[in-house]
Amino acid sequence: MADKLIIFDTTLRDGEQSPGASMTKDEKIRIARQLERLKVDVIEAGFAAASQGDFESIKAISLAVREPIICSLSRANDKDISRAAEALAGAQRKRIHTFIATSPLHMEKKLRMTPDQVLEQAIQSVRFARSFTDDVEFSPEDASRSDVDFLCRIIEAVIKEGATTINFADTVGYGVPELYGNMLKTLRERIPNSDKVIWSVHCHNDLGMAVANSLAGVMIGGARQVECTINGLGERAGNTALEEIVMAVRTRKDYFNLDFGIDTTQIVATSKLVSQITGFTVQPNKAVVGANAFAHASGIHQDGILKARDTYEIMRAEDVGWAANKIVLGKLSGRNAFKQRLQELGIALESEAEVNAAFTRFKELADKKSEIFDEDIMSLVSDESHAHENEYYRYVSLAQHSETGERPAAKVVFSIEGSEVTCEGNGNGPVDAIVNAIEFKTQSGAELLLFSVNAITTGTQSQGEVTMRLSKAGRIVNGVGADPDIVVASAKAYLSALNKLHSKSDKLNPQI
């Protein structure tokens, strides 16, 4: 009889800690609904005490998503836990996830607390969290660099106080699979009440071993929950990639002998949505969800595939949601067909006005390209949502001239708090010219860290999706824009990033 592996998704919390990956409330709700379609077991929707924005997002997700458990992270103090409980009040199923550092380095240098003080605070925090919900998770931060004897003391104590899940956190990606798995196994063997809880693993990818460490924690250490993110998104080198864990367990069922509830056909759609919203593109050779994951260039491989698919494919592309881009609509399609396709794609617009606005944008796009794909619809709806969230700046139009032997020039029209302004600029290329033009008027002083262009679908008619990453005063933000004209997409992306800088939505970013 196979055991159930619980999939705990933290894209909206730990994933959002990637520099520039901040998301609006509406974007988080869209991702949460897609995670529900993916059938994850737990959604860590955020860190309620981090900011008002995180609090509101968790509150909204608790009402919008009903099947998965909705979780909020909190530090081990009453204020954070109360804030988490308040945000989760409307959830059908809720969990409070509290943590405190346990490694000698963290306790001495960061917390400036003795082990006994940390122990007492952990006990009190779990006890307080239990007053709000029966589902409480406890994480010893930096557990993989902690003293085993101290871990045994603190974990046994919080289990006695009612913790129901214990998460063994490899916070800085220090773990090595065999050592990590055996350390978890040792804890489970030495702690008398270890059988009273579900054990979880949470691994970072600093040494490229997050997935391997997580699977070692499952197979050697006996963990039955894996904490992961879509596309492995996360701080520094990222987190354990959900799609890799799930497909490893499914493909090697002979070895892992574990079941899970994930609908694997939703993996690619979820990956694309997260990539589109955060501006973090997926590398082509990324396992499972990369564009080349099921591509075969070698003649020997191609010959083998034609003769017998499983000669070189251990997974079927369609099992994870890869399929030929489906033409869904065209310029003659009506509003009802468009609305139906939005529902099929899991895109829920809150009002008829938003549906009408999105349909108008769809018609405008259909006049520019003859075939509209699912990815196009997802992009235009994402673009439309940006038009209503914190839009201090808004793109209106542009004109640009570029000719061999002449310095490119651009004229950009955009609005500032609803008032249109016109600006002009020159540059080394058309994109440089439009950025210089916008900067002439906004005087943001931001540094451009990344300029990335990707085709949303195939063919020369494809929309270009541009990501601009800006940095200013220690803050890093991503702006995303899409348009059949990549220069226009670039202007939209730059203004989108400026909007995020202008919002000044500072927040705390805890690590576990």
BELVENUR-V563689 format. One record per residue. N is the residue number from 1. RES is the residue in one small letter. BURIAL is + if it has 16 or more other C-alpha atoms within 10 Angstrom, else -. Layout:
BEGIN
n | res | burial
N | RES | BURIAL
N | RES | BURIAL
END
This chain:
BEGIN
n | res | burial
1 | m | -
2 | a | -
3 | d | -
4 | k | -
5 | l | +
6 | i | +
7 | i | +
8 | f | +
9 | d | +
10 | t | +
11 | t | +
12 | l | +
13 | r | +
14 | d | +
15 | g | +
16 | e | +
17 | q | +
18 | s | +
19 | p | +
20 | g | +
21 | a | +
22 | s | +
23 | m | +
24 | t | +
25 | k | +
26 | d | +
27 | e | +
28 | k | +
29 | i | +
30 | r | +
31 | i | +
32 | a | +
33 | r | +
34 | q | +
35 | l | +
36 | e | +
37 | r | +
38 | l | +
39 | k | +
40 | v | +
41 | d | +
42 | v | +
43 | i | +
44 | e | +
45 | a | +
46 | g | +
47 | f | +
48 | a | +
49 | a | +
50 | a | +
51 | s | +
52 | q | -
53 | g | +
54 | d | +
55 | f | +
56 | e | +
57 | s | +
58 | i | +
59 | k | +
60 | a | +
61 | i | +
62 | s | +
63 | l | -
64 | a | +
65 | v | +
66 | r | -
67 | e | +
68 | p | +
69 | i | +
70 | i | +
71 | c | +
72 | s | +
73 | l | +
74 | s | +
75 | r | +
76 | a | +
77 | n | +
78 | d | +
79 | k | -
80 | d | +
81 | i | +
82 | s | +
83 | r | +
84 | a | +
85 | a | +
86 | e | -
87 | a | +
88 | l | +
89 | a | +
90 | g | +
91 | a | +
92 | q | -
93 | r | +
94 | k | +
95 | r | +
96 | i | +
97 | h | +
98 | t | +
99 | f | +
100 | i | +
101 | a | +
102 | t | +
103 | s | +
104 | p | +
105 | l | -
106 | h | +
107 | m | +
108 | e | -
109 | k | -
110 | k | -
111 | l | -
112 | r | -
113 | m | -
114 | t | -
115 | p | +
116 | d | -
117 | q | -
118 | v | +
119 | l | +
120 | e | -
121 | q | +
122 | a | +
123 | i | +
124 | q | +
125 | s | +
126 | v | +
127 | r | +
128 | f | +
129 | a | +
130 | r | +
131 | s | -
132 | f | +
133 | t | -
134 | d | -
135 | d | +
136 | v | +
137 | e | +
138 | f | +
139 | s | +
140 | p | +
141 | e | +
142 | d | +
143 | a | +
144 | s | +
145 | r | +
146 | s | +
147 | d | -
148 | v | +
149 | d | -
150 | f | +
151 | l | +
152 | c | +
153 | r | -
154 | i | +
155 | i | +
156 | e | +
157 | a | +
158 | v | +
159 | i | +
160 | k | -
161 | e | +
162 | g | +
163 | a | +
164 | t | +
165 | t | +
166 | i | +
167 | n | +
168 | f | +
169 | a | +
170 | d | +
171 | t | +
172 | v | +
173 | g | +
174 | y | +
175 | g | +
176 | v | +
177 | p | +
178 | e | -
179 | l | +
180 | y | +
181 | g | +
182 | n | +
183 | m | +
184 | l | +
185 | k | +
186 | t | -
187 | l | +
188 | r | +
189 | e | -
190 | r | -
191 | i | +
192 | p | -
193 | n | -
194 | s | +
195 | d | -
196 | k | -
197 | v | -
198 | i | +
199 | w | +
200 | s | +
201 | v | +
202 | h | +
203 | c | +
204 | h | +
205 | n | +
206 | d | +
207 | l | -
208 | g | -
209 | m | +
210 | a | +
211 | v | +
212 | a | +
213 | n | +
214 | s | +
215 | l | +
216 | a | +
217 | g | +
218 | v | +
219 | m | +
220 | i | +
221 | g | +
222 | g | +
223 | a | +
224 | r | +
225 | q | +
226 | v | +
227 | e | +
228 | c | +
229 | t | +
230 | i | +
231 | n | +
232 | g | +
233 | l | +
234 | g | +
235 | e | +
236 | r | -
237 | a | +
238 | g | +
239 | n | +
240 | t | +
241 | a | +
242 | l | +
243 | e | +
244 | e | +
245 | i | +
246 | v | +
247 | m | +
248 | a | +
249 | v | +
250 | r | +
251 | t | -
252 | r | -
253 | k | -
254 | d | -
255 | y | -
256 | f | +
257 | n | -
258 | l | +
259 | d | +
260 | f | +
261 | g | -
262 | i | +
263 | d | +
264 | t | +
265 | t | +
266 | q | +
267 | i | +
268 | v | +
269 | a | +
270 | t | +
271 | s | +
272 | k | +
273 | l | +
274 | v | +
275 | s | +
276 | q | +
277 | i | +
278 | t | +
279 | g | +
280 | f | +
281 | t | +
282 | v | +
283 | q | -
284 | p | -
285 | n | -
286 | k | -
287 | a | +
288 | v | +
289 | v | +
290 | g | +
291 | a | -
292 | n | -
293 | a | +
294 | f | +
295 | a | -
296 | h | -
297 | a | -
298 | s | -
299 | g | -
300 | i | -
301 | h | +
302 | q | +
303 | d | -
304 | g | -
305 | i | -
306 | l | -
307 | k | -
308 | a | -
309 | r | -
310 | d | -
311 | t | -
312 | y | -
313 | e | +
314 | i | -
315 | m | +
316 | r | -
317 | a | +
318 | e | -
319 | d | -
320 | v | +
321 | g | +
322 | w | +
323 | a | -
324 | a | -
325 | n | -
326 | k | -
327 | i | -
328 | v | -
329 | l | +
330 | g | +
331 | k | +
332 | l | -
333 | s | -
334 | g | -
335 | r | +
336 | n | -
337 | a | -
338 | f | +
339 | k | +
340 | q | -
341 | r | +
342 | l | +
343 | q | -
344 | e | -
345 | l | -
346 | g | -
347 | i | +
348 | a | +
349 | l | +
350 | e | -
351 | s | -
352 | e | -
353 | a | -
354 | e | +
355 | v | +
356 | n | -
357 | a | -
358 | a | +
359 | f | +
360 | t | -
361 | r | +
362 | f | +
363 | k | +
364 | e | -
365 | l | +
366 | a | +
367 | d | -
368 | k | +
369 | k | -
370 | s | -
371 | e | +
372 | i | +
373 | f | +
374 | d | +
375 | e | +
376 | d | +
377 | i | +
378 | m | +
379 | s | +
380 | l | +
381 | v | +
382 | s | +
383 | d | +
384 | e | -
385 | s | +
386 | h | +
387 | a | -
388 | h | -
389 | e | +
390 | n | -
391 | e | +
392 | y | +
393 | y | +
394 | r | +
395 | y | +
396 | v | -
397 | s | -
398 | l | +
399 | a | -
400 | q | +
401 | h | -
402 | s | +
403 | e | -
404 | t | -
405 | g | -
406 | e | -
407 | r | -
408 | p | +
409 | a | +
410 | a | +
411 | k | +
412 | v | +
413 | v | +
414 | f | +
415 | s | +
416 | i | -
417 | e | -
418 | g | -
419 | s | -
420 | e | -
421 | v | -
422 | t | -
423 | c | +
424 | e | +
425 | g | +
426 | n | +
427 | g | +
428 | n | -
429 | g | +
430 | p | +
431 | v | +
432 | d | +
433 | a | +
434 | i | +
435 | v | +
436 | n | +
437 | a | +
438 | i | +
439 | e | +
440 | f | -
441 | k | -
442 | t | -
443 | q | -
444 | s | -
445 | g | -
446 | a | +
447 | e | -
448 | l | +
449 | l | -
450 | l | -
451 | f | +
452 | s | -
453 | v | +
454 | n | -
455 | a | +
456 | i | +
457 | t | +
458 | t | -
459 | g | -
460 | t | -
461 | q | +
462 | s | +
463 | q | +
464 | g | +
465 | e | +
466 | v | +
467 | t | +
468 | m | +
469 | r | +
470 | l | +
471 | s | +
472 | k | -
473 | a | -
474 | g | -
475 | r | -
476 | i | +
477 | v | +
478 | n | +
479 | g | +
480 | v | +
481 | g | +
482 | a | +
483 | d | +
484 | p | +
485 | d | -
486 | i | +
487 | v | +
488 | v | +
489 | a | +
490 | s | +
491 | a | +
492 | k | +
493 | a | +
494 | y | +
495 | l | +
496 | s | +
497 | a | +
498 | l | +
499 | n | +
500 | k | +
501 | l | +
502 | h | -
503 | s | -
504 | k | -
505 | s | -
506 | d | -
507 | k | -
508 | l | -
509 | n | -
510 | p | -
511 | q | +
512 | i | +
END
